[in-house]
Amino acid sequence: MATPYQGAPIQGAPIRGTPIQGNVTSLTQNGQDAAAAPVIRTVGFSDLHRALQLGWEDFKAVPSHAIILCVIYPILGLVLARTVLGYSVLPLLFPLAAGFALLGPFAALGLYELSRRREKGEQEPSAWVALDVLRSPSFGAMLGLGVLLLALFVTWVATAQAIYIAAFGYEGATGISDFVTRVLTTPQGWWLIIVGCGVGFLFALVALCVSVVSFPLMLDRHAGAGDAMVTSLRAVARNPVPMAAWGLIVAVLLVAGSLPFFLGLTVVIPLLGHATWHLYRETIEPELNPQPLPPRAPRERRPAADFPANLFPWRRKDS
């Protein structure tokens, strides 16, 4: 006697195959989703060196474009320094400078695009090529993750200010010498350095874990923000020591670039941006069968006379 299988029809009841067919389809879809997940490689210190080397080659190939894209960083740094000095809130100078590491992965989107184009064989991509990221199908996801990093940056600055107030109160420093004396020669200053660096490390660790390969993945494979962050976390979990070393490299280079009035960031930021793209290539297996992007639908042109109605297209009724 044959053993009845689960879900077999009762004697006398009509045979229906829909539930079984639905189960098969669900399993197939799950298998496809699992197969489509990015494959994480195991990287080593030599891969980090290779990423930096290739990033430097990209920077040398398009130095003027990279500097033009990143000149906002030293300008912003100088403005922030002048603002901080002018309002005698020196304790915020270092947290603001360190916060560049939190926003850098999003701000380097154009640099990823330049490296991607050069990787495809375009030896001299123009600066306008970097703006193609604005037309990427996943730009909305990139913008969403960028807003998350911005919120992390604002939280870090507020936390750093709270730590300083806990150490020295609300009385501001009278000048640079007074501030340096407070921080380096008093127990409160030593406590500030230890606690501030420890908390800053936690913020940097969060930013590294969720963004080390997220933005290049969204640019390359047009993944969603959630999938990109999960992949980034998987990459860090697979390579904890190399990724920690990468975070240390980023921190050291940013500090070195910030010291001479932030002018060194015109070289450091492009180098790290290009190198991050190549680190992504070293960490994530390439797609075997990449799917081409569907052509964009032509944009409907509407007369200027219909301007108010164009703002609310769902309220227009076809005649």
C-alpha positions as CSV (number, residue, x, y, z in Angstrom):
1,M,0.0,0.0,0.0
2,A,1.4,3.4,-1.0
3,T,2.0,5.9,1.8
4,P,-0.2,8.9,1.4
5,Y,1.8,12.1,1.0
6,Q,1.2,15.3,2.9
7,G,-1.6,17.3,1.3
8,A,-3.1,14.3,-0.6
9,P,-6.8,14.7,-1.5
10,I,-9.3,12.9,0.7
11,Q,-11.2,10.1,-1.0
12,G,-14.2,11.5,-2.8
13,A,-13.0,15.1,-2.8
14,P,-12.0,16.8,-6.1
15,I,-8.3,16.9,-6.9
16,R,-6.8,20.3,-6.7
17,G,-3.2,21.1,-7.6
18,T,-3.0,24.7,-6.8
19,P,-1.5,24.5,-3.3
20,I,1.2,22.1,-4.5
21,Q,2.0,24.3,-7.5
22,G,2.2,27.3,-5.2
23,N,4.7,25.6,-2.9
24,V,6.9,24.7,-5.9
25,T,6.9,28.3,-7.2
26,S,7.7,29.7,-3.7
27,L,10.7,27.3,-3.4
28,T,12.0,28.2,-6.8
29,Q,11.7,31.9,-6.1
30,N,13.6,31.5,-2.8
31,G,16.3,29.6,-4.6
32,Q,16.6,32.3,-7.2
33,D,16.9,35.0,-4.5
34,A,19.6,33.1,-2.7
35,A,21.5,32.6,-5.9
36,A,21.3,36.3,-6.7
37,A,22.8,37.3,-3.4
38,P,26.3,38.8,-3.8
39,V,29.2,36.4,-3.1
40,I,31.6,37.7,-0.5
41,R,35.3,37.0,-1.1
42,T,38.0,36.6,1.6
43,V,40.4,39.5,1.3
44,G,43.8,40.1,2.9
45,F,46.2,43.0,3.5
46,S,47.6,42.6,0.0
47,D,44.1,43.3,-1.4
48,L,43.9,46.5,0.6
49,H,47.3,47.5,-0.8
50,R,46.1,46.7,-4.3
51,A,43.0,48.8,-3.8
52,L,45.0,51.8,-2.7
53,Q,47.4,51.3,-5.6
54,L,44.6,51.1,-8.2
55,G,42.9,54.1,-6.5
56,W,46.2,56.1,-6.9
57,E,46.3,55.1,-10.5
58,D,42.8,56.4,-11.1
59,F,43.7,59.6,-9.3
60,K,46.7,60.2,-11.5
61,A,44.6,59.5,-14.6
62,V,42.0,62.1,-13.7
63,P,43.6,64.3,-11.0
64,S,41.9,67.6,-12.1
65,H,38.5,66.1,-12.2
66,A,38.9,64.4,-8.8
67,I,40.2,67.6,-7.2
68,I,37.3,69.6,-8.7
69,L,34.8,67.2,-7.3
70,C,36.4,67.2,-3.9
71,V,37.5,70.9,-3.5
72,I,34.4,71.5,-1.5
73,Y,36.0,69.5,1.4
74,P,38.9,71.9,2.1
75,I,36.7,74.9,1.5
76,L,34.2,73.5,3.9
77,G,36.9,72.7,6.3
78,L,38.3,76.2,6.3
79,V,34.8,77.7,6.7
80,L,34.1,75.3,9.6
81,A,37.5,76.2,11.2
82,R,36.8,80.0,10.9
83,T,33.3,79.5,12.3
84,V,34.6,77.5,15.2
85,L,37.3,80.0,16.0
86,G,35.0,82.9,15.6
87,Y,32.5,81.7,18.0
88,S,34.9,80.2,20.5
89,V,33.6,76.7,20.2
90,L,36.9,75.0,19.6
91,P,35.8,71.6,21.0
92,L,33.7,71.1,17.8
93,L,36.6,71.5,15.4
94,F,37.9,68.0,15.8
95,P,34.5,66.2,15.8
96,L,33.5,68.1,12.6
97,A,36.8,67.1,10.9
98,A,36.4,63.5,12.1
99,G,32.9,63.5,10.8
100,F,34.1,63.6,7.2
101,A,34.7,59.9,7.6
102,L,31.0,59.3,8.2
103,L,29.9,61.3,5.2
104,G,32.7,60.3,2.8
105,P,31.2,57.1,1.4
106,F,28.2,59.0,0.1
107,A,30.1,62.1,-1.0
108,A,32.4,59.9,-3.1
109,L,29.7,58.7,-5.5
110,G,31.1,60.6,-8.4
111,L,34.5,59.1,-7.8
112,Y,33.1,55.6,-7.9
113,E,31.5,56.4,-11.2
114,L,34.9,57.7,-12.6
115,S,36.6,54.5,-11.5
116,R,33.9,52.3,-12.9
117,R,34.1,54.1,-16.3
118,R,37.9,53.9,-16.4
119,E,37.6,50.2,-15.5
120,K,35.3,49.7,-18.6
121,G,38.1,51.1,-20.8
122,E,37.3,54.9,-20.9
123,Q,40.9,56.2,-20.4
124,E,39.9,59.9,-20.0
125,P,36.4,60.1,-18.5
126,S,35.3,63.7,-18.2
127,A,34.1,65.4,-15.0
128,W,30.6,65.3,-16.3
129,V,30.7,61.5,-16.2
130,A,30.7,61.7,-12.5
131,L,27.2,63.3,-12.6
132,D,25.8,60.2,-14.3
133,V,25.2,58.8,-10.8
134,L,22.3,61.2,-10.6
135,R,20.6,59.2,-13.3
136,S,21.3,55.8,-11.8
137,P,18.2,53.7,-11.1
138,S,19.4,53.2,-7.5
139,F,20.1,56.9,-6.8
140,G,17.1,57.1,-4.6
141,A,18.5,54.2,-2.5
142,M,21.9,55.9,-2.4
143,L,20.2,59.1,-1.2
144,G,18.4,57.3,1.5
145,L,21.5,55.7,2.8
146,G,23.3,59.1,2.6
147,V,20.6,60.6,4.8
148,L,21.2,57.9,7.3
149,L,24.9,58.7,7.4
150,L,24.0,62.4,7.7
151,A,21.9,61.6,10.7
152,L,24.8,59.6,12.2
153,F,27.1,62.6,11.6
154,V,24.7,65.0,13.4
155,T,24.3,62.6,16.3
156,W,28.1,62.2,16.6
157,V,28.6,66.0,16.7
158,A,25.9,66.4,19.4
159,T,27.4,63.5,21.4
160,A,30.9,65.0,21.2
161,Q,29.6,68.4,22.4
162,A,27.8,66.6,25.3
163,I,31.0,64.8,26.3
164,Y,32.9,68.1,26.4
165,I,30.3,69.7,28.5
166,A,30.4,66.8,30.9
167,A,34.1,67.3,31.3
168,F,34.5,71.1,31.4
169,G,31.0,72.5,31.7
170,Y,29.5,75.3,29.5
171,E,32.4,77.7,29.9
172,G,34.1,78.1,26.5
173,A,37.8,78.3,26.0
174,T,39.3,81.8,25.6
175,G,41.7,80.8,22.9
176,I,43.6,78.0,21.2
177,S,46.3,77.9,23.9
178,D,43.7,77.8,26.7
179,F,41.9,74.9,24.9
180,V,45.1,72.9,24.3
181,T,46.1,73.4,28.0
182,R,42.7,72.2,29.2
183,V,42.7,69.1,27.0
184,L,46.4,68.0,27.4
185,T,47.3,68.9,30.9
186,T,44.2,68.2,33.1
187,P,42.6,65.0,34.2
188,Q,39.3,66.2,32.7
189,G,41.1,66.6,29.4
190,W,42.6,63.1,29.5
191,W,39.1,61.8,30.3
192,L,37.7,63.7,27.3
193,I,40.3,62.3,25.0
194,I,39.7,58.7,26.1
195,V,35.9,58.8,26.1
196,G,35.7,61.0,23.0
197,C,37.9,58.7,21.0
198,G,36.1,55.6,22.3
199,V,32.7,56.9,21.3
200,G,34.0,58.2,18.0
201,F,35.3,54.8,17.3
202,L,31.9,53.3,17.8
203,F,30.3,55.8,15.4
204,A,33.0,55.1,12.8
205,L,32.5,51.4,13.2
206,V,28.8,51.7,12.5
207,A,29.5,53.8,9.4
208,L,32.1,51.3,8.2
209,C,29.9,48.3,8.7
210,V,26.9,49.6,6.8
211,S,28.7,51.5,4.0
212,V,32.1,49.8,3.2
213,V,30.7,48.3,-0.1
214,S,27.1,49.6,0.0
215,F,27.4,52.6,-2.4
216,P,29.6,50.8,-5.0
217,L,27.2,47.9,-4.9
218,M,24.2,50.1,-5.5
219,L,26.0,51.9,-8.3
220,D,27.2,48.6,-9.9
221,R,24.2,46.3,-9.5
222,H,21.4,48.8,-8.7
223,A,20.7,47.1,-5.4
224,G,18.3,48.5,-2.8
225,A,19.6,50.2,0.3
226,G,18.6,47.4,2.6
227,D,20.3,44.7,0.5
228,A,23.4,46.8,0.1
229,M,23.7,47.3,3.9
230,V,23.2,43.6,4.5
231,T,25.9,42.8,2.0
232,S,28.3,45.3,3.6
233,L,27.7,43.7,7.0
234,R,28.3,40.3,5.6
235,A,31.6,41.5,4.0
236,V,32.8,42.9,7.4
237,A,31.8,39.7,9.2
238,R,33.6,37.6,6.6
239,N,36.8,39.8,6.8
240,P,36.8,41.5,10.2
241,V,40.6,42.1,10.5
242,P,41.2,43.4,7.0
243,M,38.1,45.7,7.3
244,A,39.3,47.0,10.6
245,A,42.7,47.7,9.0
246,W,40.9,49.5,6.2
247,G,39.0,51.7,8.7
248,L,42.3,52.5,10.4
249,I,43.8,53.4,7.0
250,V,40.9,55.7,6.3
251,A,41.2,57.4,9.7
252,V,44.9,57.9,9.5
253,L,44.7,59.4,5.9
254,L,41.9,61.7,6.9
255,V,43.8,63.0,9.9
256,A,46.9,63.5,7.8
257,G,44.8,65.3,5.1
258,S,43.1,67.5,7.7
259,L,46.3,68.8,9.5
260,P,47.5,71.3,6.9
261,F,44.3,73.4,7.0
262,F,42.3,70.6,5.4
263,L,44.1,71.1,2.1
264,G,45.4,67.6,2.0
265,L,41.9,66.3,1.6
266,T,42.0,67.4,-2.0
267,V,44.3,64.3,-2.5
268,V,43.1,62.1,0.4
269,I,39.4,62.1,-0.5
270,P,39.8,61.2,-4.2
271,L,42.3,58.5,-3.3
272,L,40.0,56.9,-0.8
273,G,37.0,57.3,-3.1
274,H,38.7,55.5,-6.0
275,A,40.3,52.9,-3.7
276,T,36.9,52.1,-2.1
277,W,35.6,51.2,-5.6
278,H,38.5,48.8,-6.1
279,L,38.1,47.4,-2.6
280,Y,34.5,46.6,-3.6
281,R,35.8,44.8,-6.6
282,E,38.2,42.8,-4.4
283,T,35.5,41.9,-1.9
284,I,32.5,41.1,-4.1
285,E,32.5,38.4,-6.8
286,P,31.4,39.9,-10.2
287,E,28.1,38.9,-11.6
288,L,28.2,35.9,-14.0
289,N,25.3,37.1,-16.1
290,P,24.6,40.8,-15.4
291,Q,21.2,41.9,-16.4
292,P,21.1,44.9,-18.8
293,L,19.1,47.9,-17.7
294,P,15.7,48.3,-19.3
295,P,15.4,51.4,-21.5
296,R,13.9,54.4,-19.9
297,A,10.4,55.4,-20.8
298,P,10.2,58.6,-22.8
299,R,9.2,61.6,-20.7
300,E,5.9,63.0,-21.7
301,R,6.0,66.6,-22.7
302,R,3.1,68.7,-21.4
303,P,2.3,72.3,-22.5
304,A,3.2,75.1,-20.1
305,A,-0.4,76.2,-20.0
306,D,-1.2,73.0,-18.0
307,F,1.4,73.8,-15.3
308,P,-0.9,73.6,-12.2
309,A,-2.5,70.4,-13.4
310,N,1.0,68.9,-14.2
311,L,1.8,69.0,-10.5
312,F,-1.1,66.6,-9.7
313,P,-1.2,64.1,-12.7
314,W,-3.3,61.6,-10.7
315,R,-6.2,64.1,-10.7
316,R,-6.3,64.5,-14.5
317,K,-9.1,62.6,-16.2
318,D,-8.7,61.3,-19.7
319,S,-11.5,62.5,-22.0
